[in-house]
Amino acid sequence: MPPILYLFALTNLVIGTGAFVLSGILQPLADSLDVSVAMAGQVMTAYALTSACVAPLFLIATGRWPRKRAILLALALFAAGCVLSAAATTFGVLVLGRVLMGVGSAFSALAAGVAVALVEPRRRGRALSLVFLGMSLSYAVGVPLGAWLGLTYGWQVPVWLVAGACMAVGLLLWAVLPRDIAAPGASFAGMGQAVRQWPIVRVWVRTLLYFIAIFSVFAFAGPVLLALNPLTPGQLTFTLVMFGFSGVAGTILGGWAVDRFGAIRTLRVQLVVLAAMMLLVPLTRGHHALTVLVFVTWGVAGFGMMAPQQVMLATLGPAQAPLLMSLNGSMLYVGTALGAVISGAFVSTLGFDKLSWVGLPFALVALTTLWFGGHARVAQTQAR
């Protein structure tokens, strides 16, 4: 793999940590800014909506720029957003900082586009899984560590550290990225062409559906685990960390599997496993070891789907790969928000322990999209 992809992975680790670390320290954040915890949680919504709606526009606005300049600007905006967030003394300033971070999240799509351009088609899965490995590691390492720092020393500390890390990796990228990278940009014309292609739209719909399924539970991961088994804080932390590392394993295995077996077959297995685990979650109540096993298996299948989905987009529209991947990221964030809203409406009637059954139908519908026609081009291109 090209060495630059490892630096992209490190940068995504920083970005993922910055994006989600506040979710674990909302109480001290709320106390510091004199708002409710529910209001403090809207900083996650601000980031998600900006990433979903504005980051693709950033890609279009910088579509004709050299890739190095666009990448460095995205990272600079993310770092600036971190600085503004860490220095915020009012909730409004914090939200503004999170919005800047959301625009800067376009880095991930830009890096994925460069990764696709740097390797031959048969190695795209492994290249993309390497780039997004950093995002999976942020769940397993960055977010738990940041939450501990925030609870121990103040919520601003991990945000300042992410800002510093952004500047450090930005300097490294400035030093090592070639001035001219032969990777595609994005345009409004390209967007219009993309949304008229049903195979591409189906990939986006599938991402939306399976993230609704995943976050019908993951949005309430702590309460769900405690409803299934009485856990000490240490046991709860251990389970969440295990789930995070299962995502790392899933990201790696997903990249290998798509190069070995193709995107369609890989996704079919992953979605079947995901649906089966969602069915089993409530049945593990009272058996902590089984709960951990089911959640780890779920994490491997769920996180592993990103690489084959991105490979399908890069195969269907190589000239617009960064834009297609950014819009796929938009579906990810919309699915994340909808999963929390939909399952939250059923908490009072089903309880936390059965929330996975709310998301199960969405996983099954996502699975049915793989049996429709229109994948011939993907299969033929991957076979070359």
Buried (B, 14 or more C-beta within 10 A) or exposed (E): BBEBBBBBBBBBBBBBBBBBBBBBBBEBBBEBBEBEEEEBBBBBBBBBBBBBEBBBBBBBBBBEEBBBEBBBBBBBBBBBBBBBBBBBEEBEBBBBBBBBBBBBBBBBBBBBBBBBBBBEBEBBBBBBBBBBBBBBBBBBBBBBBBBBBBBEEBBBBBBBBBBBBBBBBBEBBEEEBEEEBEBBBBBEEBBEBBEEBEBBEBBBBBBBBBBBBBBBBBBBBBBBBBBBBEBEEEBBBBBBBBBBBBBBBBBBBBBBBBBEBBBBBBBBEBBBBBBBBBBBBBBBBEEBEBBBBBBBBBBBBBBBBBBBBBBBBBBBBBBBBBBBBBBBBBBBBBBBBBBBEBBBEBBEEBEBBBBBBBBBBBBBBBBEBBEEEEBEEBEEBBEE
